[in-house]
């Protein structure tokens, strides 16, 4: 009798939670940089656009990685690692001050570890 190994839904839940936490992170940071750009600082406009793009990529990566974790765990793990690297870059860009980016980074790293540890 063969026993079928079940896949954990933890990466799916962690990916969705990470996507939810990345939303206020990049929206708030983009709004603050938009307020700073009112002083005609070109660097604030560029930083706001950069953080916005990084946040959207994190959001999409978390959702896609979570959904793929149910069928293709290795691909989902790679997506979570890429999203974690993007979250780390965003963390450097905000000078380690954004708590939401910390949460997203931790959730995506845990999800990637679970994806790589699971058996296909």
C-alpha positions as CSV (number, residue, x, y, z in Angstrom):
1,X,0.0,0.0,0.0
2,X,1.4,3.4,-1.0
3,X,1.0,6.4,1.2
4,X,0.6,9.6,-0.6
5,X,2.5,12.5,0.9
6,X,0.5,15.6,1.4
7,X,1.8,19.0,0.7
8,X,1.6,21.6,3.3
9,X,-0.5,24.7,2.7
10,X,1.8,26.7,5.0
11,X,3.6,28.3,2.0
12,X,0.3,29.4,0.5
13,X,-0.8,31.0,3.7
14,X,2.6,32.6,4.3
15,X,2.7,33.9,0.7
16,X,-0.7,35.5,1.0
17,X,0.1,37.0,4.4
18,X,3.3,38.4,3.0
19,X,1.5,39.9,0.1
20,X,-1.0,41.4,2.5
21,X,1.8,42.9,4.6
22,X,3.6,44.2,1.6
23,X,0.6,46.3,0.5
24,X,0.7,48.9,3.4
25,X,4.5,48.8,3.2
26,X,5.0,50.0,-0.3
27,X,1.9,52.3,-0.3
28,X,3.0,54.1,2.9
29,X,6.6,54.5,1.7
30,X,5.4,55.7,-1.7
31,X,3.1,58.3,-0.1
32,X,5.8,59.6,2.2
33,X,8.2,59.9,-0.8
34,X,5.5,61.7,-2.7
35,X,5.1,64.2,0.1
36,X,8.9,64.7,0.1
37,X,8.9,65.2,-3.7
38,X,6.7,68.3,-3.2
39,X,9.9,70.0,-2.2
40,X,11.1,69.3,-5.8
41,X,13.7,66.7,-4.8
42,X,14.3,64.5,-7.8
43,X,15.8,61.8,-5.6
44,X,12.6,61.5,-3.5
45,X,10.5,61.0,-6.7
46,X,12.9,58.3,-7.9
47,X,13.0,56.6,-4.5
48,X,9.2,56.6,-4.4
49,X,8.9,55.0,-7.8
50,X,11.6,52.5,-7.0
51,X,9.8,51.4,-3.8
52,X,6.5,51.2,-5.5
53,X,7.8,48.9,-8.2
54,X,9.6,46.8,-5.7
55,X,6.4,46.5,-3.6
56,X,4.3,45.5,-6.6
57,X,6.8,42.8,-7.5
58,X,6.8,41.5,-3.9
59,X,3.0,41.4,-3.9
60,X,2.8,39.5,-7.1
61,X,5.7,37.2,-6.1
62,X,4.0,36.3,-2.9
63,X,0.7,35.4,-4.4
64,X,2.2,33.5,-7.4
65,X,4.6,31.7,-5.1
66,X,1.8,30.7,-2.7
67,X,-0.4,29.4,-5.4
68,X,2.4,27.5,-7.1
69,X,3.4,25.9,-3.7
70,X,0.5,23.6,-4.0
71,X,1.7,22.0,-7.3
72,X,5.3,23.0,-8.0
73,X,7.1,23.4,-4.7
74,X,10.6,24.0,-6.1
75,X,9.5,26.7,-8.5
76,X,7.5,28.3,-5.7
77,X,10.6,28.2,-3.5
78,X,12.6,30.0,-6.1
79,X,9.9,32.7,-6.4
80,X,9.9,33.1,-2.7
81,X,13.7,33.5,-2.6
82,X,13.5,36.1,-5.4
83,X,10.8,37.9,-3.5
84,X,12.9,37.8,-0.3
85,X,15.8,39.3,-2.1
86,X,13.6,42.1,-3.4
87,X,12.2,42.6,0.1
88,X,15.8,42.8,1.4
89,X,16.7,45.5,-1.2
90,X,13.6,47.4,-0.2
91,X,14.7,47.1,3.4
92,X,18.0,48.6,2.6
93,X,16.2,51.4,0.7
94,X,14.1,52.3,3.7
95,X,17.2,52.1,6.0
96,X,15.8,49.1,8.0
97,X,13.0,51.3,9.4
98,X,9.9,49.7,7.8
99,X,8.5,47.0,10.0
100,X,6.2,45.7,7.3
101,X,9.2,44.9,5.1
102,X,10.8,43.0,8.0
103,X,7.6,41.0,8.3
104,X,7.4,40.3,4.6
105,X,11.0,39.2,4.5
106,X,10.6,36.8,7.4
107,X,7.4,35.3,5.9
108,X,8.9,34.8,2.5
109,X,12.1,33.2,3.9
110,X,10.0,30.8,6.0
111,X,7.8,29.9,3.0
112,X,10.9,29.3,0.8
113,X,12.4,27.0,3.4
114,X,9.2,25.0,3.6
115,X,8.9,24.8,-0.2
116,X,12.5,23.4,-0.5
117,X,12.1,21.0,2.4
118,X,8.8,19.5,1.2
119,X,9.0,16.3,-0.8
120,X,7.6,16.4,-4.3
